[in-house]
Structure formats: C-alpha cells, structure tokens
Amino acid sequence: MVRDTMLGTLVILGLALLFLNVWMYLQQPGMIFYPTRQLDATPRDWGLDYEDLRLQTTDGLRLHGWYLPHPGAKRVLLFFHGNAGNISHRGDSVAIFHRLGLNVLLFDYRGYGRSEGSPDEAGLAVDARAAWDYLHETRGFAPDQIILFGRSLGGAVATRLAAGVRPAALIVESTFSSARDMAARIIPLLSRLIVLRYRFNTADYIQQVTCPVLVIHSPEDDIIPFALGQKVYQAANEPKAFLTLRGDHNFGFVQSQPEYEQGLDRFLRQYLD
C-alpha cells in the first residue's frame, strides 16, 4: 500500500515536471525576444546620411539594415542590438560611433523591424554571418577593418560570430555570460528543473576569440548582473580591457558620458591605430 502510494506520487511528480518543461519550452521565445516591427525613426532623423539595405541570409531570408558612411573612415563597426525594439531605437549609440570616425552597419535580426522570419538562437547566428559577409564581400572591408559591437543579447550574437571569424576587435556591452547563468539569477530553483531552449554561451564563445576585446558593464545594471559581465571578461583572452559604466541596463552608456565615449576611443586607439 505504502509502496503503491509512493509510486503514484513519483508518477504525478514526474508528469508535473514534464508538463512544466513542455510549457516553459514553449514560453521561452516570448521570454527572450521582444521585437517590434514599426520603425520610429531613420538615420535622417538623427542628422546622418545612410543607405537602406536588404541582406540575404543563407537560409533564404531578407534582413533590413542601414549602412551609415563616415567620410574618410577606413573601418566599419557592425552593430548587434539587444533583444527588444529594432534598429530605429539605436540613434544615441550610432551618433557616438559616428563621432568616433567609424562607418556603421546596423541591421535587424529576423523577426525584428522590417526583417523577415522569426527569431531564434541559430537564426541570429545566421543573420550575423550575413551582415559580416555583406561587409567583407560586397563592401570590400578586410576582416581587420571590421569591429564587432554587441549590446545585451547582441553581445552573445557578436561573440559567437567573432569566434568564427577574425575581426579587428570585439566590444561587448551589458552582456550575460550564458542563458543558464541568467536563468540561475532570475529563477534559481526553477532553472535547475527545466530544459533551457537557448544557450547563448558568451563565456564559452569568447574563449575562442583572438582579437582585442573590450567588455563594458555597470554595477548598477538592473537586468543583467555585473558579475556576469565580469565572468565574460575573465573568460576572454588577452589583449582585453574592462570599462565600468554607471547607470542602468538600457541607458547606462548615456548616463556614463563622456567617460563612455572616451573609453571606447581609448580602446580603439590603443589596439587598432
């Protein structure tokens, strides 16, 4: 009798755990990706010239992007945005890189803005490669003329790309070390019981990166803990540098001016000039 009761309890717990995992697996895309389709501005609204682009991925999707030339610039920055919004919300960042004398390519991942498809981890990696190939093959930039920059989720995407190519430099800002580490911080108990659909293992990818690396993070980050940014930095190979911001996750780079822009300029001059 007792044995049957225990067996029944274990079956119920097992079924409950299975149901929880199936439900969480289905919910995870909506917990990770927050794309918006409507573009709220263009670089013209920011006072910058630009070219409207369509990038072709190897799996047949067309991605929307903007190329912003800077007169006389020899290098280009490939911008990977975070998990929410779209490229029309990156004006403050683009203005900073323009002042630093760089051409800039920013594009929307699949499912964001005017890009086709829907986002997932493997798809974002394909999108990143499409943007790299456009700069290298269509624009004619050599790998050592391309700087990769990723903010938040974009840092994981940029780092994965950097592990497979040889860019001039990699800059990751307000980025987590892995999806598992983030889950452990947000839902510590539940994260041990569920199967995660995504890895986004920045700390693993960055160990394969051989170019100069700049990691940027704020101790006041209200979304991605500072400790996870430190973990990314610790995993990176030399040469590397760490820039400490002040302020929150979304606007820390603005709240940290002018030190933020000065830190970027110092890194680029030290390792690329």
N, C-alpha and C positions, 0 to 999 in steps of 0.2 A: 504493500500500500504506500509506504513512505517512498519507496524506490520509484513507483509509478508517478507519485506527486512530483518528485524531484525531476524526473524525466520530462514530465509535462511542462514544468516551469522552465527547464532549459530549452525546450522546443519553442515555447512562447517568447522567451528572451531572444532566441536566435532569429525567429521570424520578425520580431520587433527591430532587431539590429539590421536585418536585411531590408526591411521596409524603410528604415531611416537612411540607409546608404543609397537606395534607389532614389528616394525623394531628394536627398542632398545632392546626388549626382546630377539630377535633372535641374536643380535650382542653381547650381554653381555658375553657369554662364551669366545669369542675371545678377549674381553677386559680384562678379568680376568686371564685366563690361557694361559701361554706361554711355553708349554712343548717342549722339544727336545728329539728325540729318540736316537741319536747317543751318545754313551759313549766315552768321550775324554780321560779318564784315569781310572785306578783302584787303590785301596789302595797300591798295589805293587809299583806303580809309586811314591807313597808318602813315600815309605820305611816302610810300615806297613803290617803285616800279616792279612789275612781276610778269611772269609768263604763266598762263593757265595750262596745266599738263594733264595728260592721261598716261598712266604707266600700265604696262601689260604684265601680268603675273604668269608664271609657268603653268598654273592650273586654270588659265583662261579668263581671269577676272580683270576688269579695268579699274584702276585706282585713280583717284583725283588728287592732284597736288599743285603746289605753286613753287616756281623757281624764281628767287629774288637775286638778281645780279648786283654785284658791287663793283663799280668801275676800278679796273686795275687789280682786282683781287686774284691771287694765284691759288687760293684754297677755297674749299666749299665745306660747309657744315651741313650734315644730314641730320635732320631733327626728328626724333621719335617722341611723340607726345604721350600723355598718360591715358588712363582708362576711361576718362569721361570727356564729353564735348566733342570738338573736332578742331581742325586747323584754324578756323576763324577766331578761336579764343586764345591764340598764341602771340598776339601782337606785341606785348611787352617784351617777351623773350626775343622775338625776331629783331626788334629795334636794337636790343643790346648787341646781338651778334653782328648786325649791320654796322653799328658804331665801332665794333672791333675789326672791321675791314674784311668781312667774310661774305662770300656768296652763300646763300642758304637755300636748301631744298627741304620743304616740309610737305608732308603728304598725309592723307587719311588712310588708316588701316581699313581692310574690308569691313563693310557694315557701318562705317563712320562717314558723316558728311555725304559727299556725292560718290563715294566708292561703292562698288558692287559687293555683293556677298554678305556674309555674317561672320563675326569674329570668333576665332578660337586660337589656341596657342600655336599649333602647327601652321595655321594660315598666316598669322602675324609674322612668323619667320620667313615664309614665302614672300610676303609683302616687303619685308625688309630687304631681301635679296633683290627684288625687282627694282627698288629705289637705288640700291648700290649699283646694279648693272646699268641703270639709266645714266648715272653719273659717270661711270667708268667707260661704258661702251658708246653711249650716244653723245655725251658731253665731252668725252675725252680726258677726264681727270684721271691721273695716275693714282693708285691706292694711297701713296704717301702725300697726296694732296687732299684727301677726304678725311674730315674729322667727324666722328660719330658722337652725337649727343642724345641722351635719353633721360627723360624725367619720369619719376614714379614707375609705373608699369613699363613705360618706354625704355627705362634703363635696362630692364631684363631683356627686352627685344634687341636693343642696341648691343648689349654684351654678347648675346648669343651670336649675332652677326659678326662681331669683332673676333670671336673665337674661330671663325672660319675664313676670315679674310685678313688683310694686313693694312689697316687704316693708319693714318698719320697719328691719331690719338683717339682715346675714348674718354668721354666725360659722362658720368652717371650721377644724377641728382635726385635726392629723396627717394632712393630705390631700396627695395627689400632684398634680403639675401635669398629667399625662396618662398614659394607659396606655402610650403609646410611650416616654415618659421612664422609667417604671418598668421596662419591659422592657429598655431600654438599660442600666439599672443592674444588673439581675439576670442577664440573658443577653446581654451586649453584642454578641457576634458573631452569635449566632443571631437576635437581634432585627432584624438587617439583612437577613435572608434569608427571614423568614416574614411572612405576611399576618396582621395583628392583627385579631381579630374585634370588639374593643371599642376605643372611643376614650377615653371618659371624660375629655374635654379640659377640665379645670378652668381652666387658664390662659387658654384661649380664651373660655370662658363668662364668666369673671369680668370680662373687659374690657367686657361688655355690662351689668354690674351697676352701678346708680347709687345704691344706698343705702349707708349706712356699713358698712364691712367690718372684721371682726376676724379675723386669721389667727393661729393658735396652733400651735406646733410645738416639739419638743425636739431639741437637737443630739445627744442620746443615743438617739433613735428607732432601734430595731433592725430595723424593717421598711421604713418609708418615709423615705428620706434627708432630712435637714434642708434640704439645698439645694433640694429640690423644693418644700418649703413656702415657702422664700424666693422661689422663682420665681412661685408663686401670688401672694404678697404684691406682688411687683414688677409683676405684670400688672394688679393691682387699681387701680381709680380712687380718687381722694380723695373723701370722707374715709375714711381707713383707719388701722388700728393693728396692731401685731405684739406678741404676747405669747409670750415664750420660756419653755418648760417645762423641767423636768429629769426624768430618768427615761425609761423605755422607752415603746414604742408603745402598749401596751394599758393601762398603769397610770400613765403619766406625769402625768395630771391629778390622780390621787390623791396621788402622790409629790410633787407640786408645791403641795400645800395648805400654808398658807392663801393663798399668793400667787395661785394659780389662780383661786380664787373671788373674791378681791379684784380681780383683773384684769378678770374678767367684769363685776363690779359697777361698776368704774370706767368701762369702755367703755359700758355701758348708761346710766349716769347722764350721761356726757358727751354722748352723741348722741341719747338718747331723752327725757330729762327736760327 
